[in-house]
Amino acid sequence: MEFTKDLDARGLNCPLPILKAKKALAEMESGEVLRIVATDSGSVRDFQAFAKQTGNALLSHTQQDGEFTFLMRRK
C-alpha cells in the first residue's frame, strides 16, 4: 500500500511513538496515509487504542524481525 508520510519510531518507547504519530497526522490532509515503523512491543496495542480514540483508521500492522509497521489513514 502506498503512503504519504513515513515515521521512523524505532528505538523509542511508549508513549513516544504515539506522540510522534499524533504530530505527523496533524500535519497531514484527511485521507492521507502515514507509515510508522516501531520496535516497542507494546506499540501494537497502543496504536489500536490510539486509532479508536482519535478516529484515524489503522489500516494494517505487521511484525517482522522485531519491527512493527503500521499504516494509518488520517480521518
Predicted model as a PDB file, atoms N, CA, C, CB and O in Angstrom, pLDDT in the B-factor column:
MODEL        1                                                                  
ATOM      1  N   MET A   1       0.839  -1.183   0.000  1.00 84.00           N  
ATOM      2  CA  MET A   1       0.000   0.000   0.000  1.00 84.00           C  
ATOM      3  C   MET A   1       0.885   1.249   0.000  1.00 84.00           C  
ATOM      4  CB  MET A   1      -0.955  -0.003   1.221  1.00 84.00           C  
ATOM      5  O   MET A   1       1.929   1.284   0.651  1.00 84.00           O  
ATOM      6  N   GLU A   2       0.460   2.249  -0.726  1.00 94.00           N  
ATOM      7  CA  GLU A   2       1.223   3.494  -0.775  1.00 94.00           C  
ATOM      8  C   GLU A   2       0.906   4.344   0.447  1.00 94.00           C  
ATOM      9  CB  GLU A   2       0.917   4.276  -2.072  1.00 94.00           C  
ATOM     10  O   GLU A   2      -0.187   4.276   1.008  1.00 94.00           O  
ATOM     11  N   PHE A   3       1.893   5.148   0.846  1.00 97.00           N  
ATOM     12  CA  PHE A   3       1.700   6.034   1.980  1.00 97.00           C  
ATOM     13  C   PHE A   3       2.248   7.410   1.636  1.00 97.00           C  
ATOM     14  CB  PHE A   3       2.381   5.469   3.249  1.00 97.00           C  
ATOM     15  O   PHE A   3       3.111   7.556   0.771  1.00 97.00           O  
ATOM     16  N   THR A   4       1.727   8.418   2.332  1.00 97.00           N  
ATOM     17  CA  THR A   4       2.087   9.808   2.069  1.00 97.00           C  
ATOM     18  C   THR A   4       3.316  10.222   2.866  1.00 97.00           C  
ATOM     19  CB  THR A   4       0.919  10.728   2.397  1.00 97.00           C  
ATOM     20  O   THR A   4       4.180  10.947   2.372  1.00 97.00           O  
ATOM     21  N   LYS A   5       3.378   9.751   4.105  1.00 98.00           N  
ATOM     22  CA  LYS A   5       4.436  10.178   5.023  1.00 98.00           C  
ATOM     23  C   LYS A   5       4.975   8.964   5.759  1.00 98.00           C  
ATOM     24  CB  LYS A   5       3.912  11.241   6.028  1.00 98.00           C  
ATOM     25  O   LYS A   5       4.250   8.001   6.010  1.00 98.00           O  
ATOM     26  N   ASP A   6       6.254   9.020   6.101  1.00 98.00           N  
ATOM     27  CA  ASP A   6       6.934   7.915   6.771  1.00 98.00           C  
ATOM     28  C   ASP A   6       7.455   8.396   8.120  1.00 98.00           C  
ATOM     29  CB  ASP A   6       8.096   7.358   5.896  1.00 98.00           C  
ATOM     30  O   ASP A   6       8.058   9.465   8.206  1.00 98.00           O  
ATOM     31  N   LEU A   7       7.226   7.613   9.174  1.00 98.00           N  
ATOM     32  CA  LEU A   7       7.692   7.965  10.513  1.00 98.00           C  
ATOM     33  C   LEU A   7       8.530   6.821  11.066  1.00 98.00           C  
ATOM     34  CB  LEU A   7       6.497   8.279  11.457  1.00 98.00           C  
ATOM     35  O   LEU A   7       8.050   5.695  11.189  1.00 98.00           O  
ATOM     36  N   ASP A   8       9.777   7.111  11.397  1.00 98.00           N  
ATOM     37  CA  ASP A   8      10.672   6.120  11.983  1.00 98.00           C  
ATOM     38  C   ASP A   8      10.667   6.301  13.496  1.00 98.00           C  
ATOM     39  CB  ASP A   8      12.118   6.249  11.408  1.00 98.00           C  
ATOM     40  O   ASP A   8      11.244   7.253  14.021  1.00 98.00           O  
ATOM     41  N   ALA A   9      10.007   5.373  14.191  1.00 98.00           N  
ATOM     42  CA  ALA A   9       9.922   5.440  15.652  1.00 98.00           C  
ATOM     43  C   ALA A   9      10.706   4.290  16.284  1.00 98.00           C  
ATOM     44  CB  ALA A   9       8.445   5.401  16.113  1.00 98.00           C  
ATOM     45  O   ALA A   9      10.456   3.921  17.431  1.00 98.00           O  
ATOM     46  N   ARG A  10      11.656   3.726  15.534  1.00 98.00           N  
ATOM     47  CA  ARG A  10      12.467   2.629  16.066  1.00 98.00           C  
ATOM     48  C   ARG A  10      13.319   3.127  17.226  1.00 98.00           C  
ATOM     49  CB  ARG A  10      13.363   2.021  14.961  1.00 98.00           C  
ATOM     50  O   ARG A  10      13.878   4.223  17.180  1.00 98.00           O  
ATOM     51  N   GLY A  11      13.408   2.298  18.271  1.00 98.00           N  
ATOM     52  CA  GLY A  11      14.214   2.640  19.435  1.00 98.00           C  
ATOM     53  C   GLY A  11      13.499   3.507  20.450  1.00 98.00           C  
ATOM     54  O   GLY A  11      14.046   3.789  21.516  1.00 98.00           O  
ATOM     55  N   LEU A  12      12.278   3.939  20.138  1.00 97.00           N  
ATOM     56  CA  LEU A  12      11.507   4.785  21.060  1.00 97.00           C  
ATOM     57  C   LEU A  12      10.521   3.923  21.836  1.00 97.00           C  
ATOM     58  CB  LEU A  12      10.757   5.913  20.290  1.00 97.00           C  
ATOM     59  O   LEU A  12       9.919   2.997  21.291  1.00 97.00           O  
ATOM     60  N   ASN A  13      10.366   4.240  23.111  1.00 95.00           N  
ATOM     61  CA  ASN A  13       9.417   3.511  23.946  1.00 95.00           C  
ATOM     62  C   ASN A  13       8.175   4.350  24.180  1.00 95.00           C  
ATOM     63  CB  ASN A  13      10.058   3.117  25.284  1.00 95.00           C  
ATOM     64  O   ASN A  13       8.182   5.567  23.997  1.00 95.00           O  
ATOM     65  N   CYS A  14       7.107   3.675  24.590  1.00 91.00           N  
ATOM     66  CA  CYS A  14       5.833   4.317  24.891  1.00 91.00           C  
ATOM     67  C   CYS A  14       6.064   5.485  25.860  1.00 91.00           C  
ATOM     68  CB  CYS A  14       4.828   3.292  25.491  1.00 91.00           C  
ATOM     69  O   CYS A  14       6.805   5.325  26.829  1.00 91.00           O  
ATOM     70  N   PRO A  15       5.469   6.619  25.633  1.00 94.00           N  
ATOM     71  CA  PRO A  15       4.450   6.948  24.630  1.00 94.00           C  
ATOM     72  C   PRO A  15       5.007   7.659  23.386  1.00 94.00           C  
ATOM     73  CB  PRO A  15       3.393   7.814  25.262  1.00 94.00           C  
ATOM     74  O   PRO A  15       4.229   8.180  22.587  1.00 94.00           O  
ATOM     75  N   LEU A  16       6.310   7.689  23.211  1.00 97.00           N  
ATOM     76  CA  LEU A  16       6.889   8.478  22.120  1.00 97.00           C  
ATOM     77  C   LEU A  16       6.418   8.088  20.716  1.00 97.00           C  
ATOM     78  CB  LEU A  16       8.368   8.364  22.176  1.00 97.00           C  
ATOM     79  O   LEU A  16       6.156   8.988  19.918  1.00 97.00           O  
ATOM     80  N   PRO A  17       6.294   6.803  20.363  1.00 97.00           N  
ATOM     81  CA  PRO A  17       5.788   6.502  19.016  1.00 97.00           C  
ATOM     82  C   PRO A  17       4.397   7.092  18.756  1.00 97.00           C  
ATOM     83  CB  PRO A  17       5.744   4.997  18.810  1.00 97.00           C  
ATOM     84  O   PRO A  17       4.124   7.599  17.669  1.00 97.00           O  
ATOM     85  N   ILE A  18       3.529   7.019  19.757  1.00 97.00           N  
ATOM     86  CA  ILE A  18       2.180   7.570  19.623  1.00 97.00           C  
ATOM     87  C   ILE A  18       2.231   9.089  19.501  1.00 97.00           C  
ATOM     88  CB  ILE A  18       1.306   7.162  20.823  1.00 97.00           C  
ATOM     89  O   ILE A  18       1.547   9.669  18.657  1.00 97.00           O  
ATOM     90  N   LEU A  19       3.035   9.731  20.335  1.00 97.00           N  
ATOM     91  CA  LEU A  19       3.119  11.191  20.288  1.00 97.00           C  
ATOM     92  C   LEU A  19       3.659  11.680  18.950  1.00 97.00           C  
ATOM     93  CB  LEU A  19       4.000  11.705  21.419  1.00 97.00           C  
ATOM     94  O   LEU A  19       3.167  12.668  18.405  1.00 97.00           O  
ATOM     95  N   LYS A  20       4.654  11.003  18.427  1.00 98.00           N  
ATOM     96  CA  LYS A  20       5.216  11.381  17.128  1.00 98.00           C  
ATOM     97  C   LYS A  20       4.211  11.129  15.997  1.00 98.00           C  
ATOM     98  CB  LYS A  20       6.518  10.601  16.862  1.00 98.00           C  
ATOM     99  O   LYS A  20       4.125  11.911  15.051  1.00 98.00           O  
ATOM    100  N   ALA A  21       3.461  10.041  16.105  1.00 98.00           N  
ATOM    101  CA  ALA A  21       2.426   9.752  15.103  1.00 98.00           C  
ATOM    102  C   ALA A  21       1.318  10.799  15.157  1.00 98.00           C  
ATOM    103  CB  ALA A  21       1.836   8.344  15.323  1.00 98.00           C  
ATOM    104  O   ALA A  21       0.825  11.244  14.120  1.00 98.00           O  
ATOM    105  N   LYS A  22       0.933  11.185  16.358  1.00 98.00           N  
ATOM    106  CA  LYS A  22      -0.109  12.202  16.511  1.00 98.00           C  
ATOM    107  C   LYS A  22       0.321  13.506  15.852  1.00 98.00           C  
ATOM    108  CB  LYS A  22      -0.428  12.437  18.001  1.00 98.00           C  
ATOM    109  O   LYS A  22      -0.469  14.145  15.157  1.00 98.00           O  
ATOM    110  N   LYS A  23       1.565  13.899  16.068  1.00 98.00           N  
ATOM    111  CA  LYS A  23       2.091  15.136  15.479  1.00 98.00           C  
ATOM    112  C   LYS A  23       2.133  15.026  13.952  1.00 98.00           C  
ATOM    113  CB  LYS A  23       3.505  15.445  16.034  1.00 98.00           C  
ATOM    114  O   LYS A  23       1.746  15.958  13.247  1.00 98.00           O  
ATOM    115  N   ALA A  24       2.604  13.886  13.449  1.00 98.00           N  
ATOM    116  CA  ALA A  24       2.695  13.687  11.997  1.00 98.00           C  
ATOM    117  C   ALA A  24       1.306  13.710  11.356  1.00 98.00           C  
ATOM    118  CB  ALA A  24       3.405  12.351  11.680  1.00 98.00           C  
ATOM    119  O   ALA A  24       1.118  14.326  10.307  1.00 98.00           O  
ATOM    120  N   LEU A  25       0.338  13.045  11.978  1.00 98.00           N  
ATOM    121  CA  LEU A  25      -1.019  13.020  11.435  1.00 98.00           C  
ATOM    122  C   LEU A  25      -1.639  14.412  11.418  1.00 98.00           C  
ATOM    123  CB  LEU A  25      -1.896  12.071  12.245  1.00 98.00           C  
ATOM    124  O   LEU A  25      -2.393  14.741  10.503  1.00 98.00           O  
ATOM    125  N   ALA A  26      -1.329  15.229  12.416  1.00 98.00           N  
ATOM    126  CA  ALA A  26      -1.866  16.586  12.485  1.00 98.00           C  
ATOM    127  C   ALA A  26      -1.389  17.442  11.316  1.00 98.00           C  
ATOM    128  CB  ALA A  26      -1.471  17.240  13.801  1.00 98.00           C  
ATOM    129  O   ALA A  26      -2.054  18.402  10.929  1.00 98.00           O  
ATOM    130  N   GLU A  27      -0.229  17.088  10.756  1.00 97.00           N  
ATOM    131  CA  GLU A  27       0.339  17.853   9.641  1.00 97.00           C  
ATOM    132  C   GLU A  27      -0.138  17.342   8.281  1.00 97.00           C  
ATOM    133  CB  GLU A  27       1.858  17.804   9.699  1.00 97.00           C  
ATOM    134  O   GLU A  27       0.233  17.892   7.244  1.00 97.00           O  
ATOM    135  N   MET A  28      -0.959  16.293   8.287  1.00 98.00           N  
ATOM    136  CA  MET A  28      -1.398  15.656   7.045  1.00 98.00           C  
ATOM    137  C   MET A  28      -2.832  16.040   6.709  1.00 98.00           C  
ATOM    138  CB  MET A  28      -1.273  14.136   7.152  1.00 98.00           C  
ATOM    139  O   MET A  28      -3.582  16.515   7.562  1.00 98.00           O  
ATOM    140  N   GLU A  29      -3.198  15.824   5.448  1.00 98.00           N  
ATOM    141  CA  GLU A  29      -4.562  16.080   4.986  1.00 98.00           C  
ATOM    142  C   GLU A  29      -5.433  14.846   5.253  1.00 98.00           C  
ATOM    143  CB  GLU A  29      -4.573  16.446   3.468  1.00 98.00           C  
ATOM    144  O   GLU A  29      -4.927  13.731   5.379  1.00 98.00           O  
ATOM    145  N   SER A  30      -6.723  15.062   5.334  1.00 98.00           N  
ATOM    146  CA  SER A  30      -7.664  13.962   5.524  1.00 98.00           C  
ATOM    147  C   SER A  30      -7.533  12.949   4.386  1.00 98.00           C  
ATOM    148  CB  SER A  30      -9.109  14.493   5.608  1.00 98.00           C  
ATOM    149  O   SER A  30      -7.487  13.319   3.213  1.00 98.00           O  
ATOM    150  N   GLY A  31      -7.474  11.672   4.749  1.00 98.00           N  
ATOM    151  CA  GLY A  31      -7.368  10.606   3.762  1.00 98.00           C  
ATOM    152  C   GLY A  31      -5.946  10.176   3.448  1.00 98.00           C  
ATOM    153  O   GLY A  31      -5.744   9.127   2.837  1.00 98.00           O  
ATOM    154  N   GLU A  32      -4.959  10.960   3.852  1.00 98.00           N  
ATOM    155  CA  GLU A  32      -3.568  10.594   3.600  1.00 98.00           C  
ATOM    156  C   GLU A  32      -3.145   9.477   4.562  1.00 98.00           C  
ATOM    157  CB  GLU A  32      -2.637  11.832   3.753  1.00 98.00           C  
ATOM    158  O   GLU A  32      -3.709   9.326   5.645  1.00 98.00           O  
ATOM    159  N   VAL A  33      -2.146   8.702   4.143  1.00 98.00           N  
ATOM    160  CA  VAL A  33      -1.716   7.530   4.909  1.00 98.00           C  
ATOM    161  C   VAL A  33      -0.315   7.753   5.482  1.00 98.00           C  
ATOM    162  CB  VAL A  33      -1.739   6.262   4.022  1.00 98.00           C  
ATOM    163  O   VAL A  33       0.600   8.189   4.783  1.00 98.00           O  
ATOM    164  N   LEU A  34      -0.174   7.442   6.771  1.00 98.00           N  
ATOM    165  CA  LEU A  34       1.105   7.537   7.487  1.00 98.00           C  
ATOM    166  C   LEU A  34       1.612   6.125   7.748  1.00 98.00           C  
ATOM    167  CB  LEU A  34       0.954   8.337   8.832  1.00 98.00           C  
ATOM    168  O   LEU A  34       0.867   5.268   8.223  1.00 98.00           O  
ATOM    169  N   ARG A  35       2.886   5.886   7.437  1.00 98.00           N  
ATOM    170  CA  ARG A  35       3.517   4.609   7.782  1.00 98.00           C  
ATOM    171  C   ARG A  35       4.411   4.856   8.985  1.00 98.00           C  
ATOM    172  CB  ARG A  35       4.338   4.013   6.571  1.00 98.00           C  
ATOM    173  O   ARG A  35       5.224   5.780   8.985  1.00 98.00           O  
ATOM    174  N   ILE A  36       4.257   4.031  10.008  1.00 98.00           N  
ATOM    175  CA  ILE A  36       5.056   4.126  11.227  1.00 98.00           C  
ATOM    176  C   ILE A  36       5.808   2.814  11.400  1.00 98.00           C  
ATOM    177  CB  ILE A  36       4.161   4.434  12.479  1.00 98.00           C  
ATOM    178  O   ILE A  36       5.221   1.737  11.295  1.00 98.00           O  
ATOM    179  N   VAL A  37       7.113   2.905  11.665  1.00 98.00           N  
ATOM    180  CA  VAL A  37       7.916   1.727  11.981  1.00 98.00           C  
ATOM    181  C   VAL A  37       8.412   1.896  13.412  1.00 98.00           C  
ATOM    182  CB  VAL A  37       9.117   1.544  10.967  1.00 98.00           C  
ATOM    183  O   VAL A  37       9.084   2.877  13.732  1.00 98.00           O  
ATOM    184  N   ALA A  38       8.079   0.933  14.271  1.00 98.00           N  
ATOM    185  CA  ALA A  38       8.439   0.998  15.689  1.00 98.00           C  
ATOM    186  C   ALA A  38       9.040  -0.332  16.136  1.00 98.00           C  
ATOM    187  CB  ALA A  38       7.202   1.351  16.554  1.00 98.00           C  
ATOM    188  O   ALA A  38       8.839  -1.367  15.500  1.00 98.00           O  
ATOM    189  N   THR A  39       9.780  -0.282  17.240  1.00 98.00           N  
ATOM    190  CA  THR A  39      10.351  -1.501  17.811  1.00 98.00           C  
ATOM    191  C   THR A  39       9.768  -1.821  19.187  1.00 98.00           C  
ATOM    192  CB  THR A  39      11.863  -1.369  17.911  1.00 98.00           C  
ATOM    193  O   THR A  39      10.056  -2.880  19.745  1.00 98.00           O  
ATOM    194  N   ASP A  40       8.963  -0.931  19.735  1.00 96.00           N  
ATOM    195  CA  ASP A  40       8.352  -1.132  21.049  1.00 96.00           C  
ATOM    196  C   ASP A  40       7.256  -2.198  20.935  1.00 96.00           C  
ATOM    197  CB  ASP A  40       7.768   0.209  21.605  1.00 96.00           C  
ATOM    198  O   ASP A  40       6.291  -2.019  20.193  1.00 96.00           O  
ATOM    199  N   SER A  41       7.405  -3.301  21.665  1.00 92.00           N  
ATOM    200  CA  SER A  41       6.443  -4.411  21.562  1.00 92.00           C  
ATOM    201  C   SER A  41       5.040  -3.999  22.015  1.00 92.00           C  
ATOM    202  CB  SER A  41       6.924  -5.601  22.397  1.00 92.00           C  
ATOM    203  O   SER A  41       4.061  -4.622  21.605  1.00 92.00           O  
ATOM    204  N   GLY A  42       4.926  -2.986  22.834  1.00 95.00           N  
ATOM    205  CA  GLY A  42       3.615  -2.506  23.275  1.00 95.00           C  
ATOM    206  C   GLY A  42       2.929  -1.617  22.251  1.00 95.00           C  
ATOM    207  O   GLY A  42       1.782  -1.213  22.447  1.00 95.00           O  
ATOM    208  N   SER A  43       3.612  -1.314  21.178  1.00 95.00           N  
ATOM    209  CA  SER A  43       3.060  -0.376  20.202  1.00 95.00           C  
ATOM    210  C   SER A  43       1.835  -0.933  19.476  1.00 95.00           C  
ATOM    211  CB  SER A  43       4.122  -0.003  19.192  1.00 95.00           C  
ATOM    212  O   SER A  43       0.995  -0.159  19.017  1.00 95.00           O  
ATOM    213  N   VAL A  44       1.717  -2.250  19.362  1.00 95.00           N  
ATOM    214  CA  VAL A  44       0.553  -2.829  18.684  1.00 95.00           C  
ATOM    215  C   VAL A  44      -0.722  -2.423  19.411  1.00 95.00           C  
ATOM    216  CB  VAL A  44       0.667  -4.375  18.610  1.00 95.00           C  
ATOM    217  O   VAL A  44      -1.639  -1.872  18.803  1.00 95.00           O  
ATOM    218  N   ARG A  45      -0.780  -2.692  20.697  1.00 96.00           N  
ATOM    219  CA  ARG A  45      -1.986  -2.341  21.446  1.00 96.00           C  
ATOM    220  C   ARG A  45      -2.128  -0.820  21.565  1.00 96.00           C  
ATOM    221  CB  ARG A  45      -1.957  -2.985  22.846  1.00 96.00           C  
ATOM    222  O   ARG A  45      -3.247  -0.307  21.572  1.00 96.00           O  
ATOM    223  N   ASP A  46      -1.004  -0.093  21.658  1.00 97.00           N  
ATOM    224  CA  ASP A  46      -1.063   1.366  21.745  1.00 97.00           C  
ATOM    225  C   ASP A  46      -1.679   1.975  20.490  1.00 97.00           C  
ATOM    226  CB  ASP A  46       0.333   1.941  21.971  1.00 97.00           C  
ATOM    227  O   ASP A  46      -2.526   2.863  20.586  1.00 97.00           O  
ATOM    228  N   PHE A  47      -1.264   1.508  19.313  1.00 98.00           N  
ATOM    229  CA  PHE A  47      -1.801   2.074  18.073  1.00 98.00           C  
ATOM    230  C   PHE A  47      -3.249   1.658  17.842  1.00 98.00           C  
ATOM    231  CB  PHE A  47      -0.947   1.646  16.886  1.00 98.00           C  
ATOM    232  O   PHE A  47      -4.019   2.411  17.246  1.00 98.00           O  
ATOM    233  N   GLN A  48      -3.630   0.469  18.305  1.00 97.00           N  
ATOM    234  CA  GLN A  48      -5.033   0.063  18.205  1.00 97.00           C  
ATOM    235  C   GLN A  48      -5.909   0.994  19.049  1.00 97.00           C  
ATOM    236  CB  GLN A  48      -5.210  -1.411  18.661  1.00 97.00           C  
ATOM    237  O   GLN A  48      -6.962   1.442  18.596  1.00 97.00           O  
ATOM    238  N   ALA A  49      -5.471   1.278  20.263  1.00 97.00           N  
ATOM    239  CA  ALA A  49      -6.219   2.179  21.147  1.00 97.00           C  
ATOM    240  C   ALA A  49      -6.214   3.604  20.603  1.00 97.00           C  
ATOM    241  CB  ALA A  49      -5.626   2.155  22.568  1.00 97.00           C  
ATOM    242  O   ALA A  49      -7.230   4.297  20.657  1.00 97.00           O  
ATOM    243  N   PHE A  50      -5.075   4.038  20.082  1.00 98.00           N  
ATOM    244  CA  PHE A  50      -4.947   5.381  19.517  1.00 98.00           C  
ATOM    245  C   PHE A  50      -5.926   5.564  18.352  1.00 98.00           C  
ATOM    246  CB  PHE A  50      -3.494   5.636  19.046  1.00 98.00           C  
ATOM    247  O   PHE A  50      -6.572   6.607  18.239  1.00 98.00           O  
ATOM    248  N   ALA A  51      -6.032   4.563  17.501  1.00 98.00           N  
ATOM    249  CA  ALA A  51      -6.951   4.639  16.357  1.00 98.00           C  
ATOM    250  C   ALA A  51      -8.399   4.768  16.843  1.00 98.00           C  
ATOM    251  CB  ALA A  51      -6.798   3.386  15.450  1.00 98.00           C  
ATOM    252  O   ALA A  51      -9.158   5.579  16.313  1.00 98.00           O  
ATOM    253  N   LYS A  52      -8.779   3.980  17.838  1.00 97.00           N  
ATOM    254  CA  LYS A  52     -10.143   4.046  18.376  1.00 97.00           C  
ATOM    255  C   LYS A  52     -10.433   5.415  18.987  1.00 97.00           C  
ATOM    256  CB  LYS A  52     -10.355   2.948  19.428  1.00 97.00           C  
ATOM    257  O   LYS A  52     -11.509   5.978  18.788  1.00 97.00           O  
ATOM    258  N   GLN A  53      -9.467   5.941  19.729  1.00 97.00           N  
ATOM    259  CA  GLN A  53      -9.676   7.213  20.428  1.00 97.00           C  
ATOM    260  C   GLN A  53      -9.736   8.403  19.479  1.00 97.00           C  
ATOM    261  CB  GLN A  53      -8.575   7.431  21.438  1.00 97.00           C  
ATOM    262  O   GLN A  53     -10.477   9.354  19.726  1.00 97.00           O  
ATOM    263  N   THR A  54      -8.962   8.359  18.398  1.00 97.00           N  
ATOM    264  CA  THR A  54      -8.849   9.525  17.521  1.00 97.00           C  
ATOM    265  C   THR A  54      -9.729   9.461  16.284  1.00 97.00           C  
ATOM    266  CB  THR A  54      -7.435   9.691  17.097  1.00 97.00           C  
ATOM    267  O   THR A  54      -9.986  10.486  15.653  1.00 97.00           O  
ATOM    268  N   GLY A  55     -10.195   8.266  15.929  1.00 97.00           N  
ATOM    269  CA  GLY A  55     -10.995   8.131  14.722  1.00 97.00           C  
ATOM    270  C   GLY A  55     -10.164   7.947  13.461  1.00 97.00           C  
ATOM    271  O   GLY A  55     -10.717   7.788  12.372  1.00 97.00           O  
ATOM    272  N   ASN A  56      -8.833   7.967  13.597  1.00 98.00           N  
ATOM    273  CA  ASN A  56      -7.971   7.665  12.456  1.00 98.00           C  
ATOM    274  C   ASN A  56      -8.011   6.151  12.245  1.00 98.00           C  
ATOM    275  CB  ASN A  56      -6.491   8.180  12.688  1.00 98.00           C  
ATOM    276  O   ASN A  56      -8.102   5.388  13.206  1.00 98.00           O  
ATOM    277  N   ALA A  57      -7.944   5.724  10.986  1.00 98.00           N  
ATOM    278  CA  ALA A  57      -8.079   4.297  10.686  1.00 98.00           C  
ATOM    279  C   ALA A  57      -6.732   3.597  10.712  1.00 98.00           C  
ATOM    280  CB  ALA A  57      -8.739   4.099   9.326  1.00 98.00           C  
ATOM    281  O   ALA A  57      -5.792   4.009  10.032  1.00 98.00           O  
ATOM    282  N   LEU A  58      -6.646   2.531  11.506  1.00 98.00           N  
ATOM    283  CA  LEU A  58      -5.460   1.674  11.493  1.00 98.00           C  
ATOM    284  C   LEU A  58      -5.687   0.656  10.381  1.00 98.00           C  
ATOM    285  CB  LEU A  58      -5.210   0.967  12.903  1.00 98.00           C  
ATOM    286  O   LEU A  58      -6.430  -0.311  10.553  1.00 98.00           O  
ATOM    287  N   LEU A  59      -5.042   0.883   9.245  1.00 98.00           N  
ATOM    288  CA  LEU A  59      -5.279   0.063   8.058  1.00 98.00           C  
ATOM    289  C   LEU A  59      -4.627  -1.302   8.167  1.00 98.00           C  
ATOM    290  CB  LEU A  59      -4.771   0.772   6.825  1.00 98.00           C  
ATOM    291  O   LEU A  59      -5.200  -2.307   7.747  1.00 98.00           O  
ATOM    292  N   SER A  60      -3.415  -1.337   8.737  1.00 97.00           N  
ATOM    293  CA  SER A  60      -2.727  -2.617   8.879  1.00 97.00           C  
ATOM    294  C   SER A  60      -1.598  -2.493   9.882  1.00 97.00           C  
ATOM    295  CB  SER A  60      -2.188  -3.103   7.524  1.00 97.00           C  
ATOM    296  O   SER A  60      -1.116  -1.397  10.169  1.00 97.00           O  
ATOM    297  N   HIS A  61      -1.188  -3.627  10.405  1.00 96.00           N  
ATOM    298  CA  HIS A  61       0.035  -3.684  11.209  1.00 96.00           C  
ATOM    299  C   HIS A  61       0.672  -5.044  10.990  1.00 96.00           C  
ATOM    300  CB  HIS A  61      -0.259  -3.436  12.731  1.00 96.00           C  
ATOM    301  O   HIS A  61       0.002  -6.077  10.996  1.00 96.00           O  
ATOM    302  N   THR A  62       1.980  -5.016  10.797  1.00 97.00           N  
ATOM    303  CA  THR A  62       2.739  -6.237  10.577  1.00 97.00           C  
ATOM    304  C   THR A  62       3.954  -6.239  11.484  1.00 97.00           C  
ATOM    305  CB  THR A  62       3.159  -6.373   9.099  1.00 97.00           C  
ATOM    306  O   THR A  62       4.395  -5.193  11.960  1.00 97.00           O  
ATOM    307  N   GLN A  63       4.487  -7.430  11.716  1.00 97.00           N  
ATOM    308  CA  GLN A  63       5.690  -7.581  12.528  1.00 97.00           C  
ATOM    309  C   GLN A  63       6.694  -8.412  11.755  1.00 97.00           C  
ATOM    310  CB  GLN A  63       5.370  -8.235  13.902  1.00 97.00           C  
ATOM    311  O   GLN A  63       6.361  -9.461  11.202  1.00 97.00           O  
ATOM    312  N   GLN A  64       7.933  -7.927  11.722  1.00 97.00           N  
ATOM    313  CA  GLN A  64       8.999  -8.677  11.079  1.00 97.00           C  
ATOM    314  C   GLN A  64      10.321  -8.307  11.723  1.00 97.00           C  
ATOM    315  CB  GLN A  64       9.033  -8.407   9.557  1.00 97.00           C  
ATOM    316  O   GLN A  64      10.658  -7.128  11.823  1.00 97.00           O  
ATOM    317  N   ASP A  65      11.067  -9.302  12.158  1.00 97.00           N  
ATOM    318  CA  ASP A  65      12.395  -9.101  12.741  1.00 97.00           C  
ATOM    319  C   ASP A  65      12.403  -8.062  13.868  1.00 97.00           C  
ATOM    320  CB  ASP A  65      13.366  -8.679  11.660  1.00 97.00           C  
ATOM    321  O   ASP A  65      13.307  -7.230  13.946  1.00 97.00           O  
ATOM    322  N   GLY A  66      11.399  -8.117  14.732  1.00 95.00           N  
ATOM    323  CA  GLY A  66      11.352  -7.212  15.878  1.00 95.00           C  
ATOM    324  C   GLY A  66      10.894  -5.806  15.557  1.00 95.00           C  
ATOM    325  O   GLY A  66      10.935  -4.929  16.420  1.00 95.00           O  
ATOM    326  N   GLU A  67      10.457  -5.577  14.326  1.00 98.00           N  
ATOM    327  CA  GLU A  67       9.941  -4.260  13.944  1.00 98.00           C  
ATOM    328  C   GLU A  67       8.452  -4.377  13.634  1.00 98.00           C  
ATOM    329  CB  GLU A  67      10.718  -3.686  12.717  1.00 98.00           C  
ATOM    330  O   GLU A  67       7.999  -5.346  13.025  1.00 98.00           O  
ATOM    331  N   PHE A  68       7.711  -3.375  14.064  1.00 98.00           N  
ATOM    332  CA  PHE A  68       6.268  -3.313  13.847  1.00 98.00           C  
ATOM    333  C   PHE A  68       6.000  -2.177  12.871  1.00 98.00           C  
ATOM    334  CB  PHE A  68       5.484  -3.106  15.198  1.00 98.00           C  
ATOM    335  O   PHE A  68       6.443  -1.046  13.074  1.00 98.00           O  
ATOM    336  N   THR A  69       5.270  -2.494  11.812  1.00 98.00           N  
ATOM    337  CA  THR A  69       4.938  -1.477  10.811  1.00 98.00           C  
ATOM    338  C   THR A  69       3.429  -1.267  10.798  1.00 98.00           C  
ATOM    339  CB  THR A  69       5.450  -1.890   9.398  1.00 98.00           C  
ATOM    340  O   THR A  69       2.649  -2.213  10.692  1.00 98.00           O  
ATOM    341  N   PHE A  70       3.045  -0.004  10.906  1.00 98.00           N  
ATOM    342  CA  PHE A  70       1.632   0.369  10.955  1.00 98.00           C  
ATOM    343  C   PHE A  70       1.318   1.314   9.807  1.00 98.00           C  
ATOM    344  CB  PHE A  70       1.276   1.025  12.314  1.00 98.00           C  
ATOM    345  O   PHE A  70       2.140   2.150   9.433  1.00 98.00           O  
ATOM    346  N   LEU A  71       0.128   1.174   9.254  1.00 98.00           N  
ATOM    347  CA  LEU A  71      -0.374   2.124   8.271  1.00 98.00           C  
ATOM    348  C   LEU A  71      -1.635   2.725   8.837  1.00 98.00           C  
ATOM    349  CB  LEU A  71      -0.636   1.451   6.885  1.00 98.00           C  
ATOM    350  O   LEU A  71      -2.581   2.006   9.157  1.00 98.00           O  
ATOM    351  N   MET A  72      -1.659   4.057   8.965  1.00 98.00           N  
ATOM    352  CA  MET A  72      -2.817   4.764   9.499  1.00 98.00           C  
ATOM    353  C   MET A  72      -3.294   5.796   8.502  1.00 98.00           C  
ATOM    354  CB  MET A  72      -2.486   5.428  10.840  1.00 98.00           C  
ATOM    355  O   MET A  72      -2.493   6.525   7.916  1.00 98.00           O  
ATOM    356  N   ARG A  73      -4.616   5.856   8.310  1.00 98.00           N  
ATOM    357  CA  ARG A  73      -5.211   6.872   7.440  1.00 98.00           C  
ATOM    358  C   ARG A  73      -5.803   7.962   8.312  1.00 98.00           C  
ATOM    359  CB  ARG A  73      -6.298   6.257   6.502  1.00 98.00           C  
ATOM    360  O   ARG A  73      -6.564   7.699   9.244  1.00 98.00           O  
ATOM    361  N   ARG A  74      -5.433   9.195   7.985  1.00 98.00           N  
ATOM    362  CA  ARG A  74      -5.955  10.340   8.747  1.00 98.00           C  
ATOM    363  C   ARG A  74      -7.434  10.505   8.458  1.00 98.00           C  
ATOM    364  CB  ARG A  74      -5.184  11.647   8.399  1.00 98.00           C  
ATOM    365  O   ARG A  74      -7.880  10.410   7.314  1.00 98.00           O  
ATOM    366  N   LYS A  75      -8.187  10.756   9.525  1.00 96.00           N  
ATOM    367  CA  LYS A  75      -9.645  10.914   9.348  1.00 96.00           C  
ATOM    368  C   LYS A  75      -9.976  12.194   8.617  1.00 96.00           C  
ATOM    369  CB  LYS A  75     -10.359  10.899  10.699  1.00 96.00           C  
ATOM    370  O   LYS A  75     -11.148  12.486   8.383  1.00 96.00           O  
TER     371      LYS A  75                                                      
ENDMDL                                                                          
END                                                                             
